[in-house]
Amino acid sequence: MAATPVGARALYAMKKRPTGMWPEGGGGTTFPARSERARRRRQRRRACGAAAAVVTAALALAVVRPGPLATLAAGSLVTPPQSQSVRHAVSARQPASSPSSYQPSAAEGFNGAASGPLVPASSLAPSFLGGVVEGFYGPRWSAATTVHMIRFMARRGLNTFVYAPKNDPYQRVDWATPYPAHQLGYIKTIVAAAQQAHVRFVYSVSPGLSITYSSASDRAALLAKINQIRALGVHWFMLSFDDVPPTLNAADAAAYHGSLGAAQASLLNWVWTKESAADARFGLILTPTTYHGLSSNPYWAALKQDLTSHALVAWTGPGVLSATITAAEARAVEAELGHRLVIWDNYPVNDYTYVQQHAPRLMLGPLTGRSPNLPGAVAGYLFNPMLQARASEVALWTGAAYLRHPHHYQPQKSWSAALAAVGGRAAPALTTLAEASDQSFLPGGSGDPALAAAVAAAESGGPNVSTAKLSALALQFSQLAQANQTLRAGLPDPHLYDEVAPWATQLSLEGSVGTAAVFVLTNLHHQMPTASAVAQLQRLSAQMGQSQYALDTTGLVSQFVAWTLRAAGAG
């Protein structure tokens, strides 16, 4: 389902979005042209080079008159308080060779050490559907990426993977067409991986864009699609009617007295009767057209009255993007629907940031805002991930920890563990990026608190900033400036770097901008000329403003640049 309510035209635009506007790091089955990928790599290298050049030039120029940047080169900066940032805690954690650190598997499509046996720290109850739903708009993941995700889930104790990518035409637009052999091979591969990992595989089919619910031929086509997938050893299915027209065609309106709920219930009941007779392990989930909210409505009432009790129903919470979800709310909705719920949590999905916000962003913060007794009140809990599968592991790690031990879940502690394991020896740099990407619709995102504190301290004393405050700023901005290089060299999974590279490049550019601003303030402090330093700051700031990739730190850096230029008389 879409991560925000959008109209049918917008959804169609998302489905038809040109390939090059989606992230190539998402592991999709289609990618930008090779020349486009090469151009992006050149851009990243130039940006990295610019970042390094600014820091190097600033350090070199600072030697003319001793100051905080020269002190930074000497390695004796005054360090700001470290307790405010996860970054420093992560850097002290186990090295990448620790057993709990993530190692990519060669069998999953990449080079490197094997990932080890699929032994979760603590598993969920077998009857509880806890895991991931690949339910976003955008390129579906490649088979290797999906296999990687399934193995990650198994190691974190998750037991259910729902295949529901909106851009698989045979799953949604061409739902009535059987998979051709080469496409069916893709499904076979990921089903086999789930079976090997003891992860429940759920196949979602979405016929709602074109089905006539009362049509015998449409029903036969749906059953044929389900049976094609069931022949692969799949026992669980989701019938998804999210983001489809809320009205019936003339034939169905007459057959079901204008009730969409009655039409969908009739179809699911018929599927259940047919399939459960052939497969004693058959399971069925409905993703309804009204999939969020708390208020009773005629659609839910029809489902309560007509839908078979064997079907579970997906629900995203009070909203499509729910800041909080409580057990009391889930129980109230279950009473309205008359069916057990499966939470479809639209975190950390980010498809809507591409199409609606036009500022793609990562969701790298921990899961928050979920009551500890919520998992015990529902039949299942599924997380809708980002287009970037590897980057999603940070949030999913915390989500798995919540599902396994909801009454003892500590978001910050779990987040630190996730960043240490996923980041390996680049964990401090990954944490820097995560702190710049942790603000979402969930409560608790704080951005980069150490950087915010250093900027606030510098701005509080007027334009003549002290050496100690300049030193603290230089340290914070240097960590940003170096993040991209460190991530590229140090992440244990190169595919993870490919996914986060646009944001890591932007973060390092912001570090370079901040370093240039510190250099301007350093010259002011020592009563040195500032014209060339101001010009360099303005050029880098303009470059930063051209990026389409969103970070939580951008506003803070922009604010600091504006303050610095005013202090230098250039604002």
C-alpha positions as CSV (number, residue, x, y, z in Angstrom):
1,M,0.0,0.0,0.0
2,A,1.1,3.5,-0.6
3,A,2.8,5.1,2.4
4,T,0.5,8.2,2.2
5,P,-3.0,8.6,0.8
6,V,-2.8,9.5,-2.8
7,G,-5.2,9.6,-5.7
8,A,-5.5,7.1,-8.5
9,R,-3.7,9.3,-10.9
10,A,-0.8,9.8,-8.5
11,L,-0.6,6.0,-7.9
12,Y,-0.5,5.4,-11.6
13,A,2.3,8.0,-11.9
14,M,4.2,6.1,-9.2
15,K,3.8,2.9,-11.1
16,K,4.9,4.5,-14.4
17,R,7.7,6.5,-12.9
18,P,10.8,6.5,-15.2
19,T,13.4,4.0,-14.1
20,G,16.1,6.6,-13.7
21,M,14.2,8.4,-11.0
22,W,14.2,5.4,-8.7
23,P,17.4,4.5,-6.7
24,E,19.7,2.1,-8.5
25,G,20.9,1.0,-5.1
26,G,17.4,-0.5,-4.3
27,G,18.2,-3.7,-6.0
28,G,15.4,-3.4,-8.5
29,T,15.1,-5.5,-11.6
30,T,15.5,-2.4,-13.9
31,F,18.3,0.2,-13.6
32,P,19.3,3.5,-15.2
33,A,21.4,3.3,-18.3
34,R,25.1,2.4,-17.9
35,S,26.1,5.9,-18.9
36,E,23.9,7.4,-16.2
37,R,25.4,5.1,-13.6
38,A,28.8,6.2,-14.7
39,R,27.8,9.8,-14.5
40,R,26.6,9.4,-11.0
41,R,29.8,7.7,-9.9
42,R,31.8,10.6,-11.4
43,Q,29.6,13.0,-9.5
44,R,30.2,11.1,-6.2
45,R,33.9,11.1,-6.8
46,R,34.0,14.8,-7.5
47,A,31.9,15.5,-4.4
48,C,34.2,13.4,-2.3
49,G,37.2,15.2,-3.8
50,A,35.6,18.6,-3.1
51,A,35.0,17.6,0.6
52,A,38.6,16.4,1.1
53,A,40.0,19.5,-0.7
54,V,38.0,21.9,1.6
55,V,39.2,20.2,4.8
56,T,42.8,20.0,3.5
57,A,42.9,23.6,2.3
58,A,41.4,24.9,5.6
59,L,43.9,23.0,7.7
60,A,46.8,24.2,5.5
61,L,45.7,27.8,5.6
62,A,45.1,27.7,9.4
63,V,48.9,27.0,9.9
64,V,49.5,30.7,8.9
65,R,48.3,31.7,12.3
66,P,47.7,29.0,15.0
67,G,44.0,28.4,15.6
68,P,41.5,25.6,16.1
69,L,42.0,24.1,12.7
70,A,45.7,24.0,13.1
71,T,45.1,22.4,16.5
72,L,42.8,19.9,14.8
73,A,45.8,19.0,12.6
74,A,47.9,18.5,15.7
75,G,45.3,16.1,17.1
76,S,44.6,18.1,20.3
77,L,41.1,19.5,19.8
78,V,38.8,20.2,22.7
79,T,36.2,17.5,22.4
80,P,32.5,18.3,23.1
81,P,30.5,16.2,25.6
82,Q,30.0,12.7,24.0
83,S,27.0,11.4,26.0
84,Q,24.6,13.2,23.7
85,S,25.4,11.1,20.7
86,V,25.0,7.5,19.8
87,R,28.0,7.9,17.5
88,H,30.6,7.7,20.2
89,A,29.0,4.7,21.9
90,V,29.0,2.8,18.6
91,S,32.7,3.4,18.0
92,A,33.6,1.5,21.1
93,R,31.6,-1.6,20.2
94,Q,32.9,-4.9,18.9
95,P,34.9,-4.9,15.6
96,A,33.5,-6.1,12.3
97,S,34.9,-9.6,13.0
98,S,32.7,-10.1,16.1
99,P,30.2,-13.0,15.7
100,S,27.3,-10.5,16.0
101,S,28.6,-8.4,13.2
102,Y,26.9,-8.8,9.8
103,Q,28.8,-10.5,7.1
104,P,27.4,-10.8,3.5
105,S,27.1,-14.2,2.0
106,A,28.6,-15.1,-1.3
107,A,25.7,-17.4,-1.9
108,E,23.4,-14.3,-1.7
109,G,25.0,-12.6,-4.7
110,F,28.1,-10.8,-3.4
111,N,31.7,-11.3,-2.5
112,G,33.0,-11.7,1.0
113,A,32.7,-14.0,4.0
114,A,29.8,-16.3,4.5
115,S,27.1,-15.1,6.7
116,G,27.0,-18.2,8.9
117,P,24.1,-20.5,9.9
118,L,20.6,-19.1,10.2
119,V,20.3,-19.2,14.0
120,P,18.2,-16.4,15.4
121,A,18.9,-15.0,18.8
122,S,15.3,-15.5,19.8
123,S,12.4,-16.6,17.5
124,L,8.8,-15.5,17.5
125,A,5.9,-17.9,18.2
126,P,5.3,-20.0,15.0
127,S,1.7,-18.9,14.8
128,F,2.6,-15.2,14.9
129,L,3.2,-13.6,11.5
130,G,6.2,-11.3,12.2
131,G,8.4,-10.0,9.5
132,V,8.6,-7.9,6.3
133,V,6.2,-7.0,3.5
134,E,7.9,-5.9,0.3
135,G,5.0,-3.6,-0.4
136,F,6.4,-0.3,-1.7
137,Y,6.1,1.5,-5.0
138,G,9.2,1.4,-7.2
139,P,11.5,-1.3,-8.7
140,R,11.0,-4.6,-7.0
141,W,14.1,-6.1,-5.4
142,S,16.3,-8.4,-7.3
143,A,16.3,-12.1,-6.4
144,A,19.7,-11.8,-4.7
145,T,18.5,-8.8,-2.7
146,T,15.3,-10.6,-1.6
147,V,17.2,-13.7,-0.6
148,H,19.6,-11.5,1.4
149,M,16.6,-10.0,3.2
150,I,15.0,-13.3,4.0
151,R,18.3,-14.6,5.5
152,F,18.7,-11.4,7.5
153,M,15.1,-11.8,8.8
154,A,15.8,-15.4,9.8
155,R,18.9,-14.3,11.8
156,R,16.9,-11.7,13.6
157,G,14.1,-14.2,14.5
158,L,11.5,-12.9,12.0
159,N,9.4,-15.6,10.4
160,T,7.2,-14.1,7.6
161,F,8.0,-12.5,4.3
162,V,5.2,-11.1,2.2
163,Y,5.9,-10.6,-1.5
164,A,3.8,-7.7,-2.6
165,P,5.9,-5.3,-4.8
166,K,3.6,-2.9,-6.7
167,N,5.8,-2.9,-9.7
168,D,5.6,-6.7,-10.4
169,P,3.1,-6.5,-13.2
170,Y,1.9,-10.1,-12.7
171,Q,1.1,-9.3,-9.1
172,R,-1.0,-6.2,-9.7
173,V,-1.6,-4.7,-13.2
174,D,-1.6,-8.1,-15.0
175,W,-2.7,-10.2,-12.1
176,A,-4.8,-12.4,-14.3
177,T,-1.9,-13.4,-16.5
178,P,0.1,-16.4,-15.4
179,Y,3.8,-15.8,-14.8
180,P,5.9,-16.8,-17.8
181,A,8.7,-19.3,-17.2
182,H,11.5,-16.8,-16.7
183,Q,9.5,-14.7,-14.3
184,L,8.2,-17.7,-12.4
185,G,11.9,-18.7,-11.9
186,Y,12.4,-15.5,-9.9
187,I,9.5,-16.5,-7.6
188,K,10.9,-20.0,-7.3
189,T,14.2,-18.7,-6.2
190,I,12.9,-16.5,-3.3
191,V,10.4,-19.1,-2.3
192,A,13.2,-21.7,-2.0
193,A,15.3,-19.3,0.1
194,A,12.3,-18.7,2.5
195,Q,11.8,-22.5,2.8
196,Q,15.5,-23.0,3.5
197,A,15.5,-20.3,6.1
198,H,12.2,-21.5,7.7
199,V,10.5,-18.2,6.9
200,R,6.8,-18.3,6.0
201,F,6.4,-17.0,2.4
202,V,3.2,-15.1,1.7
203,Y,2.4,-14.2,-1.9
204,S,0.2,-11.1,-2.4
205,V,-2.0,-10.7,-5.5
206,S,-3.7,-7.4,-6.1
207,P,-6.6,-7.8,-8.6
208,G,-8.6,-4.7,-7.4
209,L,-7.6,-2.4,-10.3
210,S,-9.6,-4.4,-12.9
211,I,-11.4,-7.4,-11.4
212,T,-15.1,-7.9,-11.7
213,Y,-15.8,-9.6,-8.4
214,S,-18.9,-11.4,-9.6
215,S,-17.3,-12.6,-12.9
216,A,-16.7,-16.4,-13.1
217,S,-13.9,-15.9,-15.6
218,D,-12.1,-13.4,-13.4
219,R,-12.5,-15.7,-10.4
220,A,-11.1,-18.6,-12.4
221,A,-8.1,-16.4,-13.4
222,L,-7.4,-15.5,-9.8
223,L,-7.6,-19.1,-8.7
224,A,-5.2,-20.1,-11.5
225,K,-2.7,-17.5,-10.4
226,I,-2.9,-18.7,-6.8
227,N,-2.5,-22.3,-7.8
228,Q,0.5,-21.4,-10.0
229,I,2.2,-20.0,-6.9
230,R,0.9,-22.7,-4.6
231,A,2.5,-25.3,-6.8
232,L,5.8,-23.9,-5.7
233,G,5.1,-24.9,-2.1
234,V,3.5,-21.6,-1.0
235,H,0.6,-22.0,1.5
236,W,-0.1,-18.4,2.5
237,F,-1.7,-15.7,0.3
238,M,-2.7,-12.1,0.7
239,L,-5.5,-10.6,-1.4
240,S,-4.7,-6.9,-1.6
241,F,-7.2,-4.2,-2.4
242,D,-5.2,-1.2,-1.2
243,D,-5.0,1.9,-3.3
244,V,-7.7,0.8,-5.7
245,P,-11.0,2.5,-6.8
246,P,-13.4,2.5,-3.9
247,T,-16.5,2.0,-6.2
248,L,-17.8,-1.0,-8.0
249,N,-18.6,-1.4,-11.7
250,A,-22.2,-1.7,-12.8
251,A,-22.2,-5.5,-12.8
252,D,-20.8,-5.7,-9.3
253,A,-22.9,-2.9,-8.0
254,A,-26.0,-4.8,-9.0
255,A,-24.7,-8.1,-7.6
256,Y,-23.6,-6.8,-4.3
257,H,-26.0,-3.9,-3.8
258,G,-23.3,-1.3,-4.1
259,S,-21.2,-2.8,-1.2
260,L,-17.5,-3.0,-1.9
261,G,-17.0,-4.8,1.4
262,A,-19.6,-7.5,0.4
263,A,-18.0,-7.9,-3.0
264,Q,-14.5,-8.4,-1.6
265,A,-15.8,-10.7,1.2
266,S,-17.6,-12.9,-1.4
267,L,-14.4,-13.2,-3.4
268,L,-12.3,-14.1,-0.4
269,N,-14.8,-16.6,0.9
270,W,-14.9,-18.3,-2.5
271,V,-11.1,-18.5,-2.6
272,W,-10.9,-19.8,0.9
273,T,-13.5,-22.5,0.2
274,K,-11.6,-23.7,-3.0
275,E,-8.1,-23.5,-1.7
276,S,-8.6,-24.7,1.9
277,A,-10.2,-27.9,0.5
278,A,-7.1,-28.5,-1.6
279,D,-4.5,-27.4,1.0
280,A,-5.0,-28.0,4.7
281,R,-2.2,-25.4,5.4
282,F,-3.8,-22.7,3.3
283,G,-3.8,-19.2,5.0
284,L,-5.4,-16.0,3.8
285,I,-4.9,-12.3,4.6
286,L,-7.0,-9.4,3.3
287,T,-5.4,-6.0,2.7
288,P,-8.6,-4.0,2.6
289,T,-9.4,-0.8,0.7
290,T,-9.9,1.1,3.9
291,Y,-6.7,-0.1,5.7
292,H,-6.2,2.6,8.3
293,G,-8.2,4.6,10.8
294,L,-10.2,4.0,14.0
295,S,-13.8,4.9,13.1
296,S,-16.5,2.4,12.2
297,N,-17.6,2.6,8.6
298,P,-20.0,0.7,6.2
299,Y,-17.1,-1.0,4.5
300,W,-15.7,-2.5,7.7
301,A,-19.2,-3.4,8.8
302,A,-19.7,-5.4,5.6
303,L,-16.4,-7.2,6.1
304,K,-17.4,-8.0,9.7
305,Q,-20.7,-9.4,8.5
306,D,-19.7,-11.3,5.4
307,L,-16.0,-12.2,5.5
308,T,-15.0,-15.7,6.5
309,S,-13.6,-15.9,10.0
310,H,-10.5,-17.7,8.7
311,A,-9.2,-14.5,7.0
312,L,-6.8,-12.1,8.8
313,V,-7.0,-8.4,7.9
314,A,-4.1,-6.0,7.5
315,W,-4.2,-2.5,9.2
316,T,-1.6,0.3,9.2
317,G,-2.8,1.9,12.4
318,P,-4.7,5.1,13.0
319,G,-3.1,6.6,9.9
320,V,-1.3,5.5,6.8
321,L,1.9,6.7,8.5
322,S,1.1,6.1,12.2
323,A,3.2,8.0,14.7
324,T,1.8,5.7,17.4
325,I,-0.1,2.5,17.6
326,T,-1.5,1.0,20.8
327,A,-3.0,-2.3,21.7
328,A,-6.2,-0.6,22.8
329,E,-6.6,0.9,19.3
330,A,-5.9,-2.5,17.7
331,R,-8.4,-4.2,19.9
332,A,-11.0,-1.6,19.0
333,V,-10.5,-2.0,15.3
334,E,-10.6,-5.8,15.6
335,A,-14.0,-5.4,17.3
336,E,-15.1,-3.2,14.4
337,L,-13.9,-5.6,11.7
338,G,-14.7,-8.8,13.5
339,H,-11.3,-10.3,12.4
340,R,-7.8,-10.7,13.8
341,L,-5.4,-8.0,12.6
342,V,-2.0,-8.1,11.1
343,I,-0.2,-4.8,11.5
344,W,1.2,-3.4,8.3
345,D,3.6,-0.8,9.7
346,N,4.7,1.7,7.1
347,Y,8.1,2.2,8.7
348,P,10.7,2.4,7.4
349,V,9.3,2.7,3.9
350,N,10.4,5.7,1.9
351,D,8.7,5.5,-1.5
352,Y,6.5,8.5,-0.8
353,T,9.6,10.7,-0.3
354,Y,10.4,10.2,-4.0
355,V,7.1,10.9,-5.5
356,Q,5.1,13.2,-3.1
357,Q,7.9,15.1,-1.3
358,H,10.3,15.1,-4.3
359,A,13.1,14.9,-1.7
360,P,14.2,11.2,-1.3
361,R,15.3,10.4,2.2
362,L,16.5,7.4,4.2
363,M,14.7,6.2,7.3
364,L,17.5,5.1,9.5
365,G,16.1,5.7,13.0
366,P,14.8,3.1,15.4
367,L,11.3,1.9,15.7
368,T,9.4,4.0,18.3
369,G,5.8,4.8,19.2
370,R,4.5,1.3,19.5
371,S,3.0,0.1,22.8
372,P,4.7,-2.9,24.5
373,N,1.4,-4.9,24.6
374,L,0.6,-4.4,20.9
375,P,2.2,-7.5,19.5
376,G,0.3,-9.6,22.0
377,A,-3.0,-8.1,20.8
378,V,-2.7,-8.9,17.1
379,A,-2.1,-12.0,14.9
380,G,0.9,-10.6,13.1
381,Y,3.2,-7.6,12.5
382,L,4.8,-6.7,9.2
383,F,7.3,-3.9,8.4
384,N,7.2,-2.2,5.0
385,P,10.9,-1.5,4.2
386,M,12.6,1.2,2.2
387,L,13.4,0.7,-1.5
388,Q,17.0,0.3,-0.1
389,A,16.9,-3.3,1.3
390,R,20.3,-3.3,3.0
391,A,19.8,0.2,4.5
392,S,16.4,-1.0,5.8
393,E,18.3,-3.5,8.1
394,V,19.0,-0.8,10.6
395,A,15.3,0.0,11.3
396,L,14.3,-3.7,10.8
397,W,16.9,-4.8,13.4
398,T,15.1,-2.6,16.0
399,G,11.7,-3.7,14.8
400,A,12.7,-7.4,15.3
401,A,14.0,-6.6,18.7
402,Y,10.7,-5.0,19.6
403,L,8.6,-8.0,18.3
404,R,10.8,-10.5,20.2
405,H,10.8,-8.7,23.5
406,P,8.2,-5.8,23.3
407,H,8.1,-5.3,27.1
408,H,11.9,-4.9,27.3
409,Y,12.5,-3.1,24.1
410,Q,14.9,-0.1,24.4
411,P,15.0,1.8,21.1
412,Q,18.3,3.5,21.6
413,K,20.1,0.4,22.8
414,S,18.7,-1.7,19.9
415,W,19.7,1.1,17.5
416,S,23.3,1.1,18.7
417,A,23.5,-2.6,18.3
418,A,22.0,-2.4,14.8
419,L,24.4,0.3,13.7
420,A,27.4,-1.6,15.1
421,A,26.4,-4.9,13.4
422,V,25.4,-3.5,10.0
423,G,28.2,-0.9,9.9
424,G,31.1,-3.1,10.9
425,R,34.3,-1.0,11.1
426,A,32.4,1.9,9.5
427,A,29.8,1.9,12.3
428,P,30.7,5.4,13.6
429,A,30.3,6.9,10.1
430,L,27.1,4.9,9.6
431,T,25.8,6.4,12.9
432,T,26.7,9.8,11.7
433,L,24.5,9.2,8.6
434,A,21.8,7.6,10.7
435,E,21.6,10.6,13.0
436,A,21.2,12.7,10.0
437,S,18.4,10.4,8.7
438,D,16.4,9.5,11.9
439,Q,13.7,12.1,11.8
440,S,10.4,10.7,10.4
441,F,6.8,10.5,11.3
442,L,7.8,8.5,14.4
443,P,8.4,10.2,17.7
444,G,11.8,10.7,19.1
445,G,14.1,11.6,16.1
446,S,16.7,14.1,17.1
447,G,18.9,14.6,14.1
448,D,22.6,15.0,15.0
449,P,22.5,16.2,18.7
450,A,26.2,16.7,19.0
451,L,26.4,18.9,15.9
452,A,23.3,20.9,17.0
453,A,24.9,21.5,20.4
454,A,28.2,22.7,18.8
455,V,26.3,25.0,16.4
456,A,24.2,26.4,19.2
457,A,27.2,27.0,21.4
458,A,29.0,28.8,18.7
459,E,26.1,31.0,17.8
460,S,25.4,31.9,21.4
461,G,28.5,34.0,21.8
462,G,28.3,36.5,18.9
463,P,30.5,36.6,15.8
464,N,33.9,36.4,17.8
465,V,33.6,32.6,18.4
466,S,36.1,31.2,20.9
467,T,38.8,28.8,20.0
468,A,37.3,26.0,22.1
469,K,33.9,26.4,20.3
470,L,35.5,26.5,16.9
471,S,37.4,23.3,17.8
472,A,34.2,21.6,18.7
473,L,32.6,22.7,15.5
474,A,35.6,21.6,13.4
475,L,35.4,18.2,14.9
476,Q,31.7,17.7,14.2
477,F,31.9,19.0,10.6
478,S,35.0,16.9,9.9
479,Q,33.1,13.8,10.9
480,L,30.4,14.7,8.4
481,A,33.0,15.5,5.7
482,Q,34.8,12.2,6.2
483,A,31.6,10.0,6.4
484,N,31.3,9.2,2.7
485,Q,34.9,8.1,2.3
486,T,34.7,6.0,5.5
487,L,31.5,4.3,4.5
488,R,32.8,3.5,1.0
489,A,35.9,1.9,2.4
490,G,34.6,0.4,5.6
491,L,31.1,-1.0,5.2
492,P,31.2,-4.8,5.2
493,D,28.6,-5.0,2.4
494,P,29.4,-2.9,-0.7
495,H,25.7,-3.1,-1.8
496,L,24.9,-1.1,1.3
497,Y,27.2,1.6,0.3
498,D,25.7,1.7,-3.2
499,E,22.3,2.3,-1.6
500,V,23.3,5.1,0.8
501,A,25.9,6.7,-1.5
502,P,23.7,9.7,-2.6
503,W,23.0,10.6,1.0
504,A,26.5,9.9,2.2
505,T,27.9,12.2,-0.5
506,Q,25.4,14.9,0.5
507,L,26.4,14.5,4.1
508,S,30.1,14.9,3.3
509,L,29.3,18.0,1.2
510,E,27.5,19.4,4.2
511,G,30.6,18.7,6.3
512,S,32.7,20.5,3.8
513,V,30.3,23.5,3.9
514,G,30.4,23.5,7.7
515,T,34.2,23.3,7.6
516,A,34.4,26.2,5.2
517,A,32.1,28.2,7.6
518,V,34.4,27.4,10.5
519,F,37.4,28.6,8.5
520,V,35.6,32.0,7.9
521,L,34.9,32.3,11.6
522,T,38.5,31.3,12.4
523,N,39.8,34.1,10.2
524,L,37.4,36.5,11.9
525,H,38.6,35.4,15.3
526,H,42.2,36.1,14.3
527,Q,41.3,39.3,12.4
528,M,42.5,37.8,9.1
529,P,41.0,38.6,5.6
530,T,37.8,36.6,4.9
531,A,37.0,37.5,1.3
532,S,38.3,34.3,-0.3
533,A,37.0,32.1,2.5
534,V,33.6,33.6,2.2
535,A,33.6,33.1,-1.6
536,Q,34.5,29.4,-1.1
537,L,31.7,29.0,1.5
538,Q,29.2,30.6,-0.8
539,R,30.2,28.3,-3.7
540,L,29.9,25.1,-1.6
541,S,26.7,26.3,0.0
542,A,25.1,26.8,-3.4
543,Q,26.3,23.3,-4.4
544,M,24.7,21.8,-1.3
545,G,21.4,23.5,-2.1
546,Q,21.2,21.8,-5.5
547,S,20.9,18.3,-4.0
548,Q,17.6,16.5,-4.2
549,Y,18.5,14.1,-1.3
550,A,17.1,15.1,2.1
551,L,19.0,14.9,5.4
552,D,18.0,16.1,8.8
553,T,21.2,18.1,9.1
554,T,20.6,20.2,6.0
555,G,18.6,22.9,7.7
556,L,21.0,23.2,10.6
557,V,24.0,23.6,8.3
558,S,22.1,26.1,6.2
559,Q,21.2,28.1,9.3
560,F,24.8,28.1,10.4
561,V,26.1,29.2,7.0
562,A,23.6,32.1,7.0
563,W,24.8,33.1,10.5
564,T,28.4,32.9,9.5
565,L,27.9,35.0,6.4
566,R,26.1,37.6,8.5
567,A,29.0,37.6,11.0
568,A,31.4,38.2,8.2
569,G,29.3,41.0,6.8
570,A,28.4,39.0,3.7
571,G,24.9,37.9,4.7
